[in-house]
Amino acid sequence: MLTVENLHKSYQVGKTSYEVLKGVSLTVGKGEFVAVMGPSGSGKTTLLNCISCYIPADSGSIRLGDTELARLNEDALAEVRNKKLGFVFQDFLLLDGLTVRQNILLPAIIGGTITDLVETRADQLCDVFGISGIRDKYPAGISGGEKQRTAVARALINHPLLILADEPTGNLDSKSTRAVIRSFEQAQNALEATIFMVTHDSYAASFCDRVVILRDGVVWKTLKKGPTNRETFQDQLLDAIREMGRE
Amino acid sequence: MRHFSEVYALMRRKNKKQYGLLAGCCFFSVLLITAYVCMMRAPTILNVLPEGGDSRKQVMMIFALAVLGCGVFTIYASGLFLRQKSRETGIFLALGASRAQVRTELYRELGVISLGACAAGAVLGGPLAWILWQIFRLCVVDTEEMRLVFDPAAYLWSLAFSVFVIVMMFFLGSRSIKRTNIIDIVQESHTSEPVREVPRWYGPVGIVLLAAGALLGYLVPSFFVLVLHWYAPEILTAVFYLPALVGLYMILLHTVVNGWNGKKKLYKDLIATSQMRFQGRQTVRNMLVMTLLIAGAYFGSFYTPMLGTGAMIGYDRRPVDYAYNFRADQDIPLEDEVRALAEEYGVTITDFSAAPMIRLAVDGYNMIEEEGPLGATWREEYEEVMSTERFLSASGYKALTGESVDLKPGEIRGIIDTESSRLGFSPNASVLTNYITKDQLRAAPLDPLRYDSLFGRYVMNDSDFDALCAGLPDTWKETQVCFNVENCADTYEFAKALFNEIVDRSTIDVAQFDGWDPVIRDRRIAENGFYFLDREQLAASGLTLIDYDQRDSSAFRLNWQYMPEFRILDKMDFVKTAAVFLILFVFIAVVCFSAVFVIAYTRCMTIALTNARVYEDLRRLGASNAYLRRSVRGQVKRVFLVPALVGTGLIYAFYVMIMYFNGNPRGITVSEAAGLLVALLVILGVSVLMYAVYYMTLSHVCKQLAIGRPKPKH
């Protein structure tokens, strides 16, 4: 589904160049729920932004399905973002002037693919994520958790190959965090969505099938959940983080 | 909702305040520029402002300031709109909209706003100018000359400004879409515009540059003309004002970033100072524009009091109530007729005197201009027969003034005004020629006499007068009349009747422009084949014809060579005579001050919009309403106060400098000092108005931020 190979990215600040990604390689399989963790400055968000095609990588390869993203022109990239990727942001990035339902439909409207069927799907997504009761409300009138579930529904409206989530629980309380993570699980189980999530939160990451830990721009360790339960996996994650801190 | 344009329509409804602000700014800018240009290009105004004259240049200069101000203002408003719009643009792009798709919709929005607002501003600008003008006519003064006629070509200027606004908005819109990094766009509304570190020497150095620029800009052109004999192109002389502009920017930057209090009040004003500092460039640019507009507005405002006060003091200083001169071939009332007319109006003439006067050619320096690649240069060439001056005999002077002048043969004395403030006469003639008989007299000019009512004449020995008068036809002879009346202030009707009688009985031969000179005329015709002050050349020279039927117009009263000087008539009709000038400059001041108020108000409201989150955080940290209000006041006060103080101080100092340098000898005369005092009163009045606008703005900003009034302590 998603293959990242030997990805390099550096930022220029004044005359100094900072290499943030130093040859990152990873894969995400279809239907997988993968998290990327790591300390601040490890390159998680930069990795996500490169995969989202928001910023160009310096070198390396990002393949989504059969498509090499680096080779696409701007219009084709926009098409990829609209049709093959779904986005969930830490700040939700909902439009205040649109209702919950209209926000969910936005990618389909942008892509010009809106039909009665799509509208029905939006209603179904509202049902799946428990936001049917607020679908005609505006973002200003709903909670953070509801906003993020709206964002998840919006990310799924165009049947994307991959959902990219940047700290989706970063601005939420524990109750809302649980609701959003549950919505990711529902998307994975009921809608066969593939999810790639950047997070600081070991609790949120413990729901994933696999967690990639970045340190100083390289993959430091990958942990698989396997048959273990969530709590044990969270302990393993915390141990790994502690171990990283000791090195 | 199935189309992208419908999403934009919903966003428009949601963000109608932002749309309203942008549309309002564009509308207001075009409205003001159109109103100004309609007025500036109106034949009514152009007829009064001589082409190439200082007044027209001043009007044009303030217009340039207004265009600059409104231009920067609309750029700022567009930038703010696009910055606020960038969040939704970023979201659209992040969700897969192509740039072309977003650009199409944004262009449609900008097109509707800019075309609608500019069209409305352009259409209503003319009527606004007309209404303001009619209000002035109704409330202040109304003359036939003030009938306002618009030139449709003025709308071309308005169109040009509208095109600038529209093109600028599309350019900024296109630039905001072109940004390649979506992350930057998404986060743009959270980024501030930091001002780079500003060294503390910016303040004092700014003041030095400002003073140096003002001095250089004012004095260097005179240096070019007087010392280098070079009329440098205006664009070059304007460059010398640049240090003043740089200095002004440095002063404002220092004020916003560092402040003038050092660290004394750092913690008291912490929030206000920090907020102002990080709102950065736009604040300083806005302040610069406001400062320039305030300076321009005051420049216009001072015109009326300076002109009026100077004129009134000048009228009062005249030693006689009534003075007039006429050519000897004219049938103009003399003592018997004047006394009869006075009796008719119940006026008592206390003394009446008349004396013969002759026009003689005098020597002088002819200024010869030569066009060069870098502008015209000039050189002087001495001419024994250069121009003419009017001469009285010593006994004639005594008859008119009661003062004896002891002059030996060959001695002459020019007559200047008591303040030496009137220009155009330097009493240094040394060769006097009877232009008809060519008889000459080598004269020794002595110290000038001072007598305001006979300004510009010479006095000579009686025998010299008789000798040079011989052979002169009546067209070269004149009579000078002076008389006083009882209760001069009550003799307006008599003055008006006598003025009308003089005009009615003057022939077309003496309907001459003030500077018309028979000797210069002969030379110009010999050189060029025409004389620009001849009646038939006046229109081509951009000057108004002397028309006896327009005897109450400013063109006639200011420019007729034989215009009588009747104290009460000049005083009472001053406002009428100078009406177009006065009202034009008042209009300019109104336009510029309106622009300042709108810019300041908009800037302060954007402070409320952009800082809403900061104030919310402060409230959560326990800040009281009183604290929040003080913090808001700190910012609003700076937006209003700094440009007001700097702009006012700047223009007042500039005016003092002009007054100081424009006389000979240098210094400030009594009438100039009185004018400056009246200008101070104008400043006081405008400051009260400005305070009212400041207070209203502060209330609106507090309301926007939901900051209540602190309760009074009991």
Boltz contact constraints between the chains, C-beta under 6 A:
constraints:
  - contact:
      token1: [A, 54]
      token2: [B, 182]
      max_distance: 6.0
  - contact:
      token1: [A, 54]
      token2: [B, 183]
      max_distance: 6.0
  - contact:
      token1: [A, 75]
      token2: [B, 98]
      max_distance: 6.0
  - contact:
      token1: [A, 78]
      token2: [B, 96]
      max_distance: 6.0
  - contact:
      token1: [A, 78]
      token2: [B, 98]
      max_distance: 6.0
  - contact:
      token1: [A, 81]
      token2: [B, 96]
      max_distance: 6.0
  - contact:
      token1: [A, 82]
      token2: [B, 96]
      max_distance: 6.0
  - contact:
      token1: [A, 87]
      token2: [B, 94]
      max_distance: 6.0
  - contact:
      token1: [A, 93]
      token2: [B, 91]
      max_distance: 6.0
  - contact:
      token1: [A, 95]
      token2: [B, 88]
      max_distance: 6.0
  - contact:
      token1: [A, 97]
      token2: [B, 10]
      max_distance: 6.0
  - contact:
      token1: [A, 97]
      token2: [B, 11]
      max_distance: 6.0
  - contact:
      token1: [A, 97]
      token2: [B, 14]
      max_distance: 6.0
  - contact:
      token1: [A, 98]
      token2: [B, 10]
      max_distance: 6.0
  - contact:
      token1: [A, 102]
      token2: [B, 1]
      max_distance: 6.0
  - contact:
      token1: [A, 107]
      token2: [B, 95]
      max_distance: 6.0
  - contact:
      token1: [A, 109]
      token2: [B, 4]
      max_distance: 6.0
  - contact:
      token1: [A, 110]
      token2: [B, 95]
      max_distance: 6.0
  - contact:
      token1: [A, 110]
      token2: [B, 96]
      max_distance: 6.0
  - contact:
      token1: [A, 110]
      token2: [B, 97]
      max_distance: 6.0
  - contact:
      token1: [A, 114]
      token2: [B, 2]
      max_distance: 6.0
